[in-house]
């Protein structure tokens, strides 16, 4: 661990009231838990399950999608 990292942890510890050791454990746990990335099949299955679950209230998005992506939503 670099001195800068340790200084940042100490500052965070002071700001949050959590011990440096706890913050380090949380960081390790976060890193380890992010190592399980879904497989390509899991990502595709999740995307397919999302189809049709949300509505923009507009019925011409497939035709004018570029316009909607370029403009801010002003509803």
PQR file with spaces between the fields and no chain letter, atoms N, CA, C, O and H, PARSE charges and radii, in Angstrom:
ATOM       1  N    UNK     1       0.853   -1.166    0.000 -0.4000 1.5000
ATOM       2  CA   UNK     1       0.000    0.000    0.000 -0.0000 2.0000
ATOM       3  C    UNK     1       0.902    1.232    0.000  0.5500 1.7000
ATOM       4  O    UNK     1       1.883    1.299    0.740 -0.5500 1.4000
ATOM       5  N    UNK     2       0.558    2.190   -0.831 -0.4000 1.5000
ATOM       6  CA   UNK     2       1.365    3.405   -0.882 -0.0000 2.0000
ATOM       7  C    UNK     2       1.014    4.322    0.292  0.5500 1.7000
ATOM       8  O    UNK     2      -0.031    4.178    0.927 -0.5500 1.4000
ATOM       9  H    UNK     2      -0.239    2.135   -1.432  0.4000 1.0000
ATOM      10  N    UNK     3       1.893    5.241    0.551 -0.4000 1.5000
ATOM      11  CA   UNK     3       1.651    6.211    1.622 -0.0000 2.0000
ATOM      12  C    UNK     3       0.417    7.065    1.309  0.5500 1.7000
ATOM      13  O    UNK     3      -0.348    7.411    2.209 -0.5500 1.4000
ATOM      14  H    UNK     3       2.741    5.357    0.035  0.4000 1.0000
ATOM      15  N    UNK     4       0.231    7.401    0.036 -0.4000 1.5000
ATOM      16  CA   UNK     4      -0.940    8.193   -0.372 -0.0000 2.0000
ATOM      17  C    UNK     4      -2.239    7.412   -0.134  0.5500 1.7000
ATOM      18  O    UNK     4      -3.238    7.977    0.312 -0.5500 1.4000
ATOM      19  H    UNK     4       0.852    7.120   -0.696  0.4000 1.0000
ATOM      20  N    UNK     5      -2.213    6.121   -0.433 -0.4000 1.5000
ATOM      21  CA   UNK     5      -3.401    5.302   -0.197 -0.0000 2.0000
ATOM      22  C    UNK     5      -3.715    5.219    1.286  0.5500 1.7000
ATOM      23  O    UNK     5      -4.874    5.316    1.689 -0.5500 1.4000
ATOM      24  H    UNK     5      -1.402    5.662   -0.796  0.4000 1.0000
ATOM      25  N    UNK     6      -2.694    5.041    2.086 -0.4000 1.5000
ATOM      26  CA   UNK     6      -2.896    4.961    3.529 -0.0000 2.0000
ATOM      27  C    UNK     6      -3.402    6.286    4.078  0.5500 1.7000
ATOM      28  O    UNK     6      -4.276    6.303    4.945 -0.5500 1.4000
ATOM      29  H    UNK     6      -1.753    4.962    1.758  0.4000 1.0000
ATOM      30  N    UNK     7      -2.866    7.390    3.587 -0.4000 1.5000
ATOM      31  CA   UNK     7      -3.356    8.713    4.011 -0.0000 2.0000
ATOM      32  C    UNK     7      -4.829    8.887    3.653  0.5500 1.7000
ATOM      33  O    UNK     7      -5.618    9.391    4.452 -0.5500 1.4000
ATOM      34  H    UNK     7      -2.156    7.377    2.883  0.4000 1.0000
ATOM      35  N    UNK     8      -5.190    8.461    2.435 -0.4000 1.5000
ATOM      36  CA   UNK     8      -6.588    8.571    2.006 -0.0000 2.0000
ATOM      37  C    UNK     8      -7.489    7.704    2.873  0.5500 1.7000
ATOM      38  O    UNK     8      -8.596    8.114    3.224 -0.5500 1.4000
ATOM      39  H    UNK     8      -4.549    8.052    1.785  0.4000 1.0000
ATOM      40  N    UNK     9      -7.025    6.510    3.221 -0.4000 1.5000
ATOM      41  CA   UNK     9      -7.802    5.639    4.103 -0.0000 2.0000
ATOM      42  C    UNK     9      -7.972    6.263    5.480  0.5500 1.7000
ATOM      43  O    UNK     9      -9.053    6.200    6.066 -0.5500 1.4000
ATOM      44  H    UNK     9      -6.126    6.176    2.936  0.4000 1.0000
ATOM      45  N    UNK    10      -6.925    6.856    5.988 -0.4000 1.5000
ATOM      46  CA   UNK    10      -7.016    7.507    7.306 -0.0000 2.0000
ATOM      47  C    UNK    10      -8.011    8.667    7.272  0.5500 1.7000
ATOM      48  O    UNK    10      -8.780    8.857    8.215 -0.5500 1.4000
ATOM      49  H    UNK    10      -6.047    6.908    5.512  0.4000 1.0000
ATOM      50  N    UNK    11      -7.994    9.442    6.184 -0.4000 1.5000
ATOM      51  CA   UNK    11      -8.959   10.542    6.048 -0.0000 2.0000
ATOM      52  C    UNK    11     -10.384   10.006    5.981  0.5500 1.7000
ATOM      53  O    UNK    11     -11.292   10.543    6.616 -0.5500 1.4000
ATOM      54  H    UNK    11      -7.370    9.287    5.418  0.4000 1.0000
ATOM      55  N    UNK    12     -10.567    8.949    5.212 -0.4000 1.5000
ATOM      56  CA   UNK    12     -11.900    8.340    5.108 -0.0000 2.0000
ATOM      57  C    UNK    12     -12.334    7.776    6.448  0.5500 1.7000
ATOM      58  O    UNK    12     -13.504    7.869    6.818 -0.5500 1.4000
ATOM      59  H    UNK    12      -9.829    8.512    4.697  0.4000 1.0000
ATOM      60  N    UNK    13     -11.403    7.198    7.166 -0.4000 1.5000
ATOM      61  CA   UNK    13     -11.694    6.663    8.490 -0.0000 2.0000
ATOM      62  C    UNK    13     -12.171    7.764    9.430  0.5500 1.7000
ATOM      63  O    UNK    13     -13.145    7.587   10.161 -0.5500 1.4000
ATOM      64  H    UNK    13     -10.452    7.123    6.865  0.4000 1.0000
ATOM      65  N    UNK    14     -11.492    8.877    9.407 -0.4000 1.5000
ATOM      66  CA   UNK    14     -11.887   10.011   10.248 -0.0000 2.0000
ATOM      67  C    UNK    14     -13.259   10.534    9.848  0.5500 1.7000
ATOM      68  O    UNK    14     -14.092   10.837   10.702 -0.5500 1.4000
ATOM      69  H    UNK    14     -10.701    9.021    8.813  0.4000 1.0000
ATOM      70  N    UNK    15     -13.486   10.637    8.541 -0.4000 1.5000
ATOM      71  CA   UNK    15     -14.757   11.184    8.045 -0.0000 2.0000
ATOM      72  C    UNK    15     -15.941   10.271    8.330  0.5500 1.7000
ATOM      73  O    UNK    15     -17.045   10.748    8.590 -0.5500 1.4000
ATOM      74  H    UNK    15     -12.809   10.390    7.848  0.4000 1.0000
ATOM      75  N    UNK    16     -15.716    8.955    8.284 -0.4000 1.5000
ATOM      76  CA   UNK    16     -16.830    8.009    8.435 -0.0000 2.0000
ATOM      77  C    UNK    16     -16.940    7.416    9.833  0.5500 1.7000
ATOM      78  O    UNK    16     -17.972    6.854   10.201 -0.5500 1.4000
ATOM      79  H    UNK    16     -14.819    8.567    8.073  0.4000 1.0000
ATOM      80  N    UNK    17     -15.861    7.546   10.611 -0.4000 1.5000
ATOM      81  CA   UNK    17     -15.866    6.937   11.935 -0.0000 2.0000
ATOM      82  C    UNK    17     -15.617    5.440   11.907  0.5500 1.7000
ATOM      83  O    UNK    17     -15.783    4.767   12.924 -0.5500 1.4000
ATOM      84  H    UNK    17     -15.023    8.003   10.312  0.4000 1.0000
ATOM      85  N    UNK    18     -15.225    4.914   10.769 -0.4000 1.5000
ATOM      86  CA   UNK    18     -14.928    3.489   10.632 -0.0000 2.0000
ATOM      87  C    UNK    18     -13.425    3.280   10.742  0.5500 1.7000
ATOM      88  O    UNK    18     -12.655    4.086   10.219 -0.5500 1.4000
ATOM      89  H    UNK    18     -15.091    5.461    9.943  0.4000 1.0000
ATOM      90  N    UNK    19     -12.997    2.229   11.402 -0.4000 1.5000
ATOM      91  CA   UNK    19     -11.564    1.959   11.508 -0.0000 2.0000
ATOM      92  C    UNK    19     -10.935    1.669   10.140  0.5500 1.7000
ATOM      93  O    UNK    19     -11.599    1.152    9.241 -0.5500 1.4000
ATOM      94  H    UNK    19     -13.622    1.575   11.826  0.4000 1.0000
ATOM      95  N    UNK    20      -9.666    2.004    9.995 -0.4000 1.5000
ATOM      96  CA   UNK    20      -8.940    1.749    8.749 -0.0000 2.0000
ATOM      97  C    UNK    20      -9.020    0.274    8.378  0.5500 1.7000
ATOM      98  O    UNK    20      -9.215   -0.059    7.209 -0.5500 1.4000
ATOM      99  H    UNK    20      -9.127    2.424   10.725  0.4000 1.0000
ATOM     100  N    UNK    21      -8.874   -0.611    9.356 -0.4000 1.5000
ATOM     101  CA   UNK    21      -8.923   -2.051    9.077 -0.0000 2.0000
ATOM     102  C    UNK    21     -10.268   -2.458    8.477  0.5500 1.7000
ATOM     103  O    UNK    21     -10.320   -3.282    7.564 -0.5500 1.4000
ATOM     104  H    UNK    21      -8.716   -0.341   10.305  0.4000 1.0000
ATOM     105  N    UNK    22     -11.343   -1.886    8.984 -0.4000 1.5000
ATOM     106  CA   UNK    22     -12.672   -2.209    8.441 -0.0000 2.0000
ATOM     107  C    UNK    22     -12.789   -1.719    7.004  0.5500 1.7000
ATOM     108  O    UNK    22     -13.323   -2.428    6.150 -0.5500 1.4000
ATOM     109  H    UNK    22     -11.301   -1.217    9.726  0.4000 1.0000
ATOM     110  N    UNK    23     -12.300   -0.522    6.729 -0.4000 1.5000
ATOM     111  CA   UNK    23     -12.345    0.009    5.370 -0.0000 2.0000
ATOM     112  C    UNK    23     -11.524   -0.858    4.417  0.5500 1.7000
ATOM     113  O    UNK    23     -11.912   -1.068    3.268 -0.5500 1.4000
ATOM     114  H    UNK    23     -11.867    0.054    7.423  0.4000 1.0000
ATOM     115  N    UNK    24     -10.397   -1.354    4.898 -0.4000 1.5000
ATOM     116  CA   UNK    24      -9.577   -2.240    4.070 -0.0000 2.0000
ATOM     117  C    UNK    24     -10.312   -3.546    3.784  0.5500 1.7000
ATOM     118  O    UNK    24     -10.292   -4.031    2.653 -0.5500 1.4000
ATOM     119  H    UNK    24     -10.082   -1.184    5.832  0.4000 1.0000
ATOM     120  N    UNK    25     -10.961   -4.119    4.801 -0.4000 1.5000
ATOM     121  CA   UNK    25     -11.725   -5.357    4.597 -0.0000 2.0000
ATOM     122  C    UNK    25     -12.861   -5.131    3.600  0.5500 1.7000
ATOM     123  O    UNK    25     -13.118   -5.972    2.738 -0.5500 1.4000
ATOM     124  H    UNK    25     -10.977   -3.725    5.720  0.4000 1.0000
ATOM     125  N    UNK    26     -13.540   -3.987    3.726 -0.4000 1.5000
ATOM     126  CA   UNK    26     -14.623   -3.678    2.788 -0.0000 2.0000
ATOM     127  C    UNK    26     -14.100   -3.545    1.363  0.5500 1.7000
ATOM     128  O    UNK    26     -14.741   -3.997    0.415 -0.5500 1.4000
ATOM     129  H    UNK    26     -13.332   -3.304    4.426  0.4000 1.0000
ATOM     130  N    UNK    27     -12.930   -2.922    1.218 -0.4000 1.5000
ATOM     131  CA   UNK    27     -12.335   -2.783   -0.105 -0.0000 2.0000
ATOM     132  C    UNK    27     -11.969   -4.121   -0.717  0.5500 1.7000
ATOM     133  O    UNK    27     -12.194   -4.352   -1.905 -0.5500 1.4000
ATOM     134  H    UNK    27     -12.409   -2.555    1.988  0.4000 1.0000
ATOM     135  N    UNK    28     -11.411   -4.993    0.089 -0.4000 1.5000
ATOM     136  CA   UNK    28     -11.056   -6.327   -0.402 -0.0000 2.0000
ATOM     137  C    UNK    28     -12.315   -7.085   -0.793  0.5500 1.7000
ATOM     138  O    UNK    28     -12.358   -7.713   -1.851 -0.5500 1.4000
ATOM     139  H    UNK    28     -11.228   -4.806    1.054  0.4000 1.0000
ATOM     140  N    UNK    29     -13.334   -7.033    0.046 -0.4000 1.5000
ATOM     141  CA   UNK    29     -14.590   -7.733   -0.243 -0.0000 2.0000
ATOM     142  C    UNK    29     -15.230   -7.204   -1.519  0.5500 1.7000
ATOM     143  O    UNK    29     -15.716   -7.984   -2.339 -0.5500 1.4000
ATOM     144  H    UNK    29     -13.299   -6.523    0.906  0.4000 1.0000
ATOM     145  N    UNK    30     -15.235   -5.893   -1.693 -0.4000 1.5000
ATOM     146  CA   UNK    30     -15.801   -5.298   -2.902 -0.0000 2.0000
ATOM     147  C    UNK    30     -15.052   -5.778   -4.133  0.5500 1.7000
ATOM     148  O    UNK    30     -15.665   -6.118   -5.145 -0.5500 1.4000
ATOM     149  H    UNK    30     -14.841   -5.260   -1.027  0.4000 1.0000
ATOM     150  N    UNK    31     -13.736   -5.805   -4.050 -0.4000 1.5000
ATOM     151  CA   UNK    31     -12.930   -6.261   -5.173 -0.0000 2.0000
ATOM     152  C    UNK    31     -13.199   -7.728   -5.477  0.5500 1.7000
ATOM     153  O    UNK    31     -13.345   -8.099   -6.642 -0.5500 1.4000
ATOM     154  H    UNK    31     -13.238   -5.528   -3.228  0.4000 1.0000
ATOM     155  N    UNK    32     -13.263   -8.554   -4.465 -0.4000 1.5000
ATOM     156  CA   UNK    32     -13.507   -9.981   -4.674 -0.0000 2.0000
ATOM     157  C    UNK    32     -14.901  -10.241   -5.226  0.5500 1.7000
ATOM     158  O    UNK    32     -15.073  -11.099   -6.092 -0.5500 1.4000
ATOM     159  H    UNK    32     -13.144   -8.252   -3.519  0.4000 1.0000
ATOM     160  N    UNK    33     -15.892   -9.516   -4.738 -0.4000 1.5000
ATOM     161  CA   UNK    33     -17.258   -9.743   -5.204 -0.0000 2.0000
ATOM     162  C    UNK    33     -17.440   -9.276   -6.646  0.5500 1.7000
ATOM     163  O    UNK    33     -18.286   -9.807   -7.365 -0.5500 1.4000
ATOM     164  H    UNK    33     -15.753   -8.819   -4.035  0.4000 1.0000
ATOM     165  N    UNK    34     -16.654   -8.289   -7.074 -0.4000 1.5000
ATOM     166  CA   UNK    34     -16.778   -7.822   -8.457 -0.0000 2.0000
ATOM     167  C    UNK    34     -16.055   -8.747   -9.426  0.5500 1.7000
ATOM     168  O    UNK    34     -16.174   -8.580  -10.640 -0.5500 1.4000
ATOM     169  H    UNK    34     -15.966   -7.858   -6.490  0.4000 1.0000
ATOM     170  N    UNK    35     -15.312   -9.714   -8.916 -0.4000 1.5000
ATOM     171  CA   UNK    35     -14.608  -10.650   -9.781 -0.0000 2.0000
ATOM     172  C    UNK    35     -15.572  -11.610  -10.462  0.5500 1.7000
ATOM     173  O    UNK    35     -15.259  -12.163  -11.516 -0.5500 1.4000
ATOM     174  H    UNK    35     -15.215   -9.850   -7.930  0.4000 1.0000
ATOM     175  N    UNK    36     -16.761  -11.812   -9.857 -0.4000 1.5000
ATOM     176  CA   UNK    36     -17.743  -12.697  -10.489 -0.0000 2.0000
ATOM     177  C    UNK    36     -18.562  -11.864  -11.471  0.5500 1.7000
ATOM     178  O    UNK    36     -19.562  -11.242  -11.113 -0.5500 1.4000
ATOM     179  H    UNK    36     -17.015  -11.363   -9.001  0.4000 1.0000
ATOM     180  N    UNK    37     -18.111  -11.876  -12.698 -0.4000 1.5000
ATOM     181  CA   UNK    37     -18.851  -11.190  -13.744 -0.0000 2.0000
ATOM     182  C    UNK    37     -19.736  -12.213  -14.436  0.5500 1.7000
ATOM     183  O    UNK    37     -19.317  -13.348  -14.665 -0.5500 1.4000
ATOM     184  H    UNK    37     -17.299  -12.382  -12.989  0.4000 1.0000
ATOM     185  N    UNK    38     -20.959  -11.815  -14.771 -0.4000 1.5000
ATOM     186  CA   UNK    38     -21.843  -12.778  -15.422 -0.0000 2.0000
ATOM     187  C    UNK    38     -21.279  -13.233  -16.763  0.5500 1.7000
ATOM     188  O    UNK    38     -20.607  -12.473  -17.461 -0.5500 1.4000
ATOM     189  H    UNK    38     -21.299  -10.893  -14.585  0.4000 1.0000
ATOM     190  N    UNK    39     -21.561  -14.478  -17.107 -0.4000 1.5000
ATOM     191  CA   UNK    39     -21.121  -15.013  -18.392 -0.0000 2.0000
ATOM     192  C    UNK    39     -21.879  -14.310  -19.515  0.5500 1.7000
ATOM     193  O    UNK    39     -22.878  -13.629  -19.281 -0.5500 1.4000
ATOM     194  H    UNK    39     -22.107  -15.095  -16.541  0.4000 1.0000
ATOM     195  N    UNK    40     -21.393  -14.485  -20.709 -0.4000 1.5000
ATOM     196  CA   UNK    40     -22.051  -13.879  -21.876 -0.0000 2.0000
ATOM     197  C    UNK    40     -23.498  -14.365  -21.965  0.5500 1.7000
ATOM     198  O    UNK    40     -24.402  -13.582  -22.256 -0.5500 1.4000
ATOM     199  H    UNK    40     -20.581  -15.037  -20.899  0.4000 1.0000
ATOM     200  N    UNK    41     -23.713  -15.658  -21.714 -0.4000 1.5000
ATOM     201  CA   UNK    41     -25.074  -16.207  -21.760 -0.0000 2.0000
ATOM     202  C    UNK    41     -25.950  -15.559  -20.694  0.5500 1.7000
ATOM     203  O    UNK    41     -27.104  -15.226  -20.963 -0.5500 1.4000
ATOM     204  H    UNK    41     -22.979  -16.294  -21.478  0.4000 1.0000
ATOM     205  N    UNK    42     -25.412  -15.375  -19.478 -0.4000 1.5000
ATOM     206  CA   UNK    42     -26.181  -14.725  -18.413 -0.0000 2.0000
ATOM     207  C    UNK    42     -26.531  -13.287  -18.788  0.5500 1.7000
ATOM     208  O    UNK    42     -27.638  -12.824  -18.515 -0.5500 1.4000
ATOM     209  H    UNK    42     -24.474  -15.646  -19.260  0.4000 1.0000
ATOM     210  N    UNK    43     -25.597  -12.586  -19.409 -0.4000 1.5000
ATOM     211  CA   UNK    43     -25.860  -11.214  -19.832 -0.0000 2.0000
ATOM     212  C    UNK    43     -26.958  -11.165  -20.888  0.5500 1.7000
ATOM     213  O    UNK    43     -27.845  -10.313  -20.828 -0.5500 1.4000
ATOM     214  H    UNK    43     -24.697  -12.962  -19.632  0.4000 1.0000
ATOM     215  N    UNK    44     -26.899  -12.075  -21.849 -0.4000 1.5000
ATOM     216  CA   UNK    44     -27.919  -12.123  -22.903 -0.0000 2.0000
ATOM     217  C    UNK    44     -29.277  -12.474  -22.317  0.5500 1.7000
ATOM     218  O    UNK    44     -30.281  -11.846  -22.653 -0.5500 1.4000
ATOM     219  H    UNK    44     -26.178  -12.767  -21.897  0.4000 1.0000
ATOM     220  N    UNK    45     -29.316  -13.478  -21.439 -0.4000 1.5000
ATOM     221  CA   UNK    45     -30.582  -13.872  -20.810 -0.0000 2.0000
ATOM     222  C    UNK    45     -31.185  -12.712  -20.029  0.5500 1.7000
ATOM     223  O    UNK    45     -32.394  -12.488  -20.086 -0.5500 1.4000
ATOM     224  H    UNK    45     -28.500  -13.988  -21.166  0.4000 1.0000
ATOM     225  N    UNK    46     -30.362  -11.983  -19.311 -0.4000 1.5000
ATOM     226  CA   UNK    46     -30.853  -10.837  -18.530 -0.0000 2.0000
ATOM     227  C    UNK    46     -31.407   -9.752  -19.456  0.5500 1.7000
ATOM     228  O    UNK    46     -32.455   -9.170  -19.176 -0.5500 1.4000
ATOM     229  H    UNK    46     -29.380  -12.165  -19.264  0.4000 1.0000
ATOM     230  N    UNK    47     -30.713   -9.485  -20.543 -0.4000 1.5000
ATOM     231  CA   UNK    47     -31.174   -8.479  -21.501 -0.0000 2.0000
ATOM     232  C    UNK    47     -32.498   -8.908  -22.125  0.5500 1.7000
ATOM     233  O    UNK    47     -33.403   -8.090  -22.290 -0.5500 1.4000
ATOM     234  H    UNK    47     -29.861   -9.957  -20.771  0.4000 1.0000
ATOM     235  N    UNK    48     -32.612  -10.175  -22.468 -0.4000 1.5000
ATOM     236  CA   UNK    48     -33.856  -10.660  -23.071 -0.0000 2.0000
ATOM     237  C    UNK    48     -35.031  -10.581  -22.097  0.5500 1.7000
ATOM     238  O    UNK    48     -36.158  -10.297  -22.502 -0.5500 1.4000
ATOM     239  H    UNK    48     -31.877  -10.840  -22.335  0.4000 1.0000
ATOM     240  N    UNK    49     -34.768  -10.832  -20.817 -0.4000 1.5000
ATOM     241  CA   UNK    49     -35.837  -10.726  -19.818 -0.0000 2.0000
ATOM     242  C    UNK    49     -36.313   -9.281  -19.636  0.5500 1.7000
ATOM     243  O    UNK    49     -37.448   -9.052  -19.219 -0.5500 1.4000
ATOM     244  H    UNK    49     -33.852  -11.063  -20.488  0.4000 1.0000
ATOM     245  N    UNK    50     -35.454   -8.309  -19.946 -0.4000 1.5000
ATOM     246  CA   UNK    50     -35.808   -6.896  -19.769 -0.0000 2.0000
ATOM     247  C    UNK    50     -36.667   -6.368  -20.921  0.5500 1.7000
ATOM     248  O    UNK    50     -37.322   -5.334  -20.785 -0.5500 1.4000
ATOM     249  H    UNK    50     -34.532   -8.494  -20.285  0.4000 1.0000
ATOM     250  N    UNK    51     -36.664   -7.068  -22.039 -0.4000 1.5000
ATOM     251  CA   UNK    51     -37.415   -6.595  -23.205 -0.0000 2.0000
ATOM     252  C    UNK    51     -38.898   -6.480  -22.870  0.5500 1.7000
ATOM     253  O    UNK    51     -39.517   -7.419  -22.370 -0.5500 1.4000
ATOM     254  H    UNK    51     -36.132   -7.907  -22.150  0.4000 1.0000
ATOM     255  N    UNK    52     -39.441   -5.322  -23.153 -0.4000 1.5000
ATOM     256  CA   UNK    52     -40.867   -5.083  -22.956 -0.0000 2.0000
ATOM     257  C    UNK    52     -41.278   -4.762  -21.536  0.5500 1.7000
ATOM     258  O    UNK    52     -42.466   -4.573  -21.275 -0.5500 1.4000
ATOM     259  H    UNK    52     -38.938   -4.559  -23.559  0.4000 1.0000
ATOM     260  N    UNK    53     -40.338   -4.694  -20.610 -0.4000 1.5000
ATOM     261  CA   UNK    53     -40.690   -4.453  -19.210 -0.0000 2.0000
ATOM     262  C    UNK    53     -40.788   -2.975  -18.878  0.5500 1.7000
ATOM     263  O    UNK    53     -41.270   -2.615  -17.804 -0.5500 1.4000
ATOM     264  H    UNK    53     -39.373   -4.847  -20.822  0.4000 1.0000
ATOM     265  N    UNK    54     -40.339   -2.115  -19.781 -0.4000 1.5000
ATOM     266  CA   UNK    54     -40.348   -0.684  -19.523 -0.0000 2.0000
ATOM     267  C    UNK    54     -41.051    0.024  -20.665  0.5500 1.7000
ATOM     268  O    UNK    54     -41.046   -0.454  -21.799 -0.5500 1.4000
ATOM     269  H    UNK    54     -39.948   -2.408  -20.654  0.4000 1.0000
ATOM     270  N    UNK    55     -41.656    1.160  -20.364 -0.4000 1.5000
ATOM     271  CA   UNK    55     -42.373    1.897  -21.386 -0.0000 2.0000
ATOM     272  C    UNK    55     -41.991    3.366  -21.329  0.5500 1.7000
ATOM     273  O    UNK    55     -41.954    3.969  -20.257 -0.5500 1.4000
ATOM     274  H    UNK    55     -41.660    1.548  -19.442  0.4000 1.0000
ATOM     275  N    UNK    56     -41.711    3.931  -22.486 -0.4000 1.5000
ATOM     276  CA   UNK    56     -41.388    5.353  -22.565 -0.0000 2.0000
ATOM     277  C    UNK    56     -42.647    6.191  -22.734  0.5500 1.7000
ATOM     278  O    UNK    56     -42.618    7.411  -22.576 -0.5500 1.4000
ATOM     279  H    UNK    56     -41.742    3.441  -23.358  0.4000 1.0000
ATOM     280  N    UNK    57     -43.754    5.526  -23.055 -0.4000 1.5000
ATOM     281  CA   UNK    57     -44.984    6.253  -23.313 -0.0000 2.0000
ATOM     282  C    UNK    57     -45.055    6.763  -24.744  0.5500 1.7000
ATOM     283  O    UNK    57     -46.014    7.437  -25.121 -0.5500 1.4000
ATOM     284  H    UNK    57     -43.778    4.534  -23.183  0.4000 1.0000
ATOM     285  N    UNK    58     -44.055    6.447  -25.528 -0.4000 1.5000
ATOM     286  CA   UNK    58     -44.018    6.885  -26.929 -0.0000 2.0000
ATOM     287  C    UNK    58     -44.103    5.651  -27.816  0.5500 1.7000
ATOM     288  O    UNK    58     -43.566    4.594  -27.484 -0.5500 1.4000
ATOM     289  H    UNK    58     -43.276    5.900  -25.222  0.4000 1.0000
ATOM     290  N    UNK    59     -44.780    5.798  -28.941 -0.4000 1.5000
ATOM     291  CA   UNK    59     -44.963    4.629  -29.798 -0.0000 2.0000
ATOM     292  C    UNK    59     -44.132    4.683  -31.082  0.5500 1.7000
ATOM     293  O    UNK    59     -44.310    3.841  -31.962 -0.5500 1.4000
ATOM     294  H    UNK    59     -45.216    6.656  -29.211  0.4000 1.0000
ATOM     295  N    UNK    60     -43.229    5.661  -31.202 -0.4000 1.5000
ATOM     296  CA   UNK    60     -42.440    5.784  -32.417 -0.0000 2.0000
ATOM     297  C    UNK    60     -40.933    5.742  -32.154  0.5500 1.7000
ATOM     298  O    UNK    60     -40.144    6.226  -32.966 -0.5500 1.4000
ATOM     299  H    UNK    60     -43.085    6.346  -30.488  0.4000 1.0000
ATOM     300  N    UNK    61     -40.541    5.166  -31.023 -0.4000 1.5000
ATOM     301  CA   UNK    61     -39.126    5.150  -30.651 -0.0000 2.0000
ATOM     302  C    UNK    61     -38.297    4.357  -31.658  0.5500 1.7000
ATOM     303  O    UNK    61     -37.166    4.738  -31.960 -0.5500 1.4000
ATOM     304  H    UNK    61     -41.182    4.773  -30.364  0.4000 1.0000
ATOM     305  N    UNK    62     -38.838    3.271  -32.177 -0.4000 1.5000
ATOM     306  CA   UNK    62     -38.052    2.472  -33.129 -0.0000 2.0000
ATOM     307  C    UNK    62     -37.773    3.244  -34.413  0.5500 1.7000
ATOM     308  O    UNK    62     -36.774    2.981  -35.082 -0.5500 1.4000
ATOM     309  H    UNK    62     -39.757    2.961  -31.932  0.4000 1.0000
ATOM     310  N    UNK    63     -38.627    4.182  -34.763 -0.4000 1.5000
ATOM     311  CA   UNK    63     -38.442    4.973  -35.980 -0.0000 2.0000
ATOM     312  C    UNK    63     -37.548    6.188  -35.708  0.5500 1.7000
ATOM     313  O    UNK    63     -36.679    6.511  -36.518 -0.5500 1.4000
ATOM     314  H    UNK    63     -39.439    4.396  -34.219  0.4000 1.0000
ATOM     315  N    UNK    64     -37.756    6.854  -34.582 -0.4000 1.5000
ATOM     316  CA   UNK    64     -37.061    8.119  -34.296 -0.0000 2.0000
ATOM     317  C    UNK    64     -36.055    7.993  -33.150  0.5500 1.7000
ATOM     318  O    UNK    64     -35.820    8.965  -32.431 -0.5500 1.4000
ATOM     319  H    UNK    64     -38.462    6.592  -33.924  0.4000 1.0000
ATOM     320  N    UNK    65     -35.465    6.829  -32.970 -0.4000 1.5000
ATOM     321  CA   UNK    65     -34.565    6.596  -31.841 -0.0000 2.0000
ATOM     322  C    UNK    65     -33.388    7.559  -31.813  0.5500 1.7000
ATOM     323  O    UNK    65     -32.989    7.997  -30.733 -0.5500 1.4000
ATOM     324  H    UNK    65     -35.655    6.039  -33.554  0.4000 1.0000
ATOM     325  N    UNK    66     -32.817    7.905  -32.968 -0.4000 1.5000
ATOM     326  CA   UNK    66     -31.677    8.835  -32.978 -0.0000 2.0000
ATOM     327  C    UNK    66     -32.078   10.204  -32.434  0.5500 1.7000
ATOM     328  O    UNK    66     -31.324   10.829  -31.687 -0.5500 1.4000
ATOM     329  H    UNK    66     -33.141    7.549  -33.845  0.4000 1.0000
ATOM     330  N    UNK    67     -33.252   10.658  -32.810 -0.4000 1.5000
ATOM     331  CA   UNK    67     -33.727   11.957  -32.329 -0.0000 2.0000
ATOM     332  C    UNK    67     -33.914   11.932  -30.814  0.5500 1.7000
ATOM     333  O    UNK    67     -33.532   12.876  -30.123 -0.5500 1.4000
ATOM     334  H    UNK    67     -33.863   10.151  -33.417  0.4000 1.0000
ATOM     335  N    UNK    68     -34.498   10.859  -30.302 -0.4000 1.5000
ATOM     336  CA   UNK    68     -34.725   10.774  -28.855 -0.0000 2.0000
ATOM     337  C    UNK    68     -33.416   10.664  -28.074  0.5500 1.7000
ATOM     338  O    UNK    68     -33.307   11.184  -26.963 -0.5500 1.4000
ATOM     339  H    UNK    68     -34.808   10.092  -30.863  0.4000 1.0000
ATOM     340  N    UNK    69     -32.425    9.988  -28.654 -0.4000 1.5000
ATOM     341  CA   UNK    69     -31.138    9.866  -27.975 -0.0000 2.0000
ATOM     342  C    UNK    69     -30.373   11.182  -27.996  0.5500 1.7000
ATOM     343  O    UNK    69     -29.610   11.464  -27.071 -0.5500 1.4000
ATOM     344  H    UNK    69     -32.514    9.566  -29.556  0.4000 1.0000
ATOM     345  N    UNK    70     -30.561   11.987  -29.026 -0.4000 1.5000
ATOM     346  CA   UNK    70     -29.816   13.249  -29.150 -0.0000 2.0000
ATOM     347  C    UNK    70     -30.427   14.370  -28.326  0.5500 1.7000
ATOM     348  O    UNK    70     -29.717   15.277  -27.893 -0.5500 1.4000
ATOM     349  H    UNK    70     -31.180   11.757  -29.777  0.4000 1.0000
ATOM     350  N    UNK    71     -31.739   14.319  -28.102 -0.4000 1.5000
ATOM     351  CA   UNK    71     -32.421   15.392  -27.395 -0.0000 2.0000
ATOM     352  C    UNK    71     -32.565   15.053  -25.918  0.5500 1.7000
ATOM     353  O    UNK    71     -32.764   13.893  -25.556 -0.5500 1.4000
ATOM     354  H    UNK    71     -32.316   13.582  -28.454  0.4000 1.0000
ATOM     355  N    UNK    72     -32.464   16.087  -25.051 -0.4000 1.5000
ATOM     356  CA   UNK    72     -32.738   15.835  -23.633 -0.0000 2.0000
ATOM     357  C    UNK    72     -34.221   15.576  -23.428  0.5500 1.7000
ATOM     358  O    UNK    72     -35.064   16.083  -24.168 -0.5500 1.4000
ATOM     359  H    UNK    72     -32.302   17.029  -25.345  0.4000 1.0000
ATOM     360  N    UNK    73     -34.522   14.783  -22.421 -0.4000 1.5000
ATOM     361  CA   UNK    73     -35.929   14.483  -22.107 -0.0000 2.0000
ATOM     362  C    UNK    73     -36.539   15.699  -21.435  0.5500 1.7000
ATOM     363  O    UNK    73     -36.100   16.091  -20.354 -0.5500 1.4000
ATOM     364  H    UNK    73     -33.837   14.371  -21.821  0.4000 1.0000
ATOM     365  N    UNK    74     -37.540   16.300  -22.054 -0.4000 1.5000
ATOM     366  CA   UNK    74     -38.141   17.524  -21.534 -0.0000 2.0000
ATOM     367  C    UNK    74     -39.565   17.318  -21.052  0.5500 1.7000
ATOM     368  O    UNK    74     -40.329   18.274  -20.915 -0.5500 1.4000
ATOM     369  H    UNK    74     -37.897   15.982  -22.932  0.4000 1.0000
ATOM     370  N    UNK    75     -39.916   16.069  -20.796 -0.4000 1.5000
ATOM     371  CA   UNK    75     -41.275   15.818  -20.311 -0.0000 2.0000
ATOM     372  C    UNK    75     -41.473   16.362  -18.939  0.5500 1.7000
ATOM     373  O    UNK    75     -42.561   16.239  -18.377 -0.5500 1.4000
ATOM     374  H    UNK    75     -39.296   15.293  -20.907  0.4000 1.0000
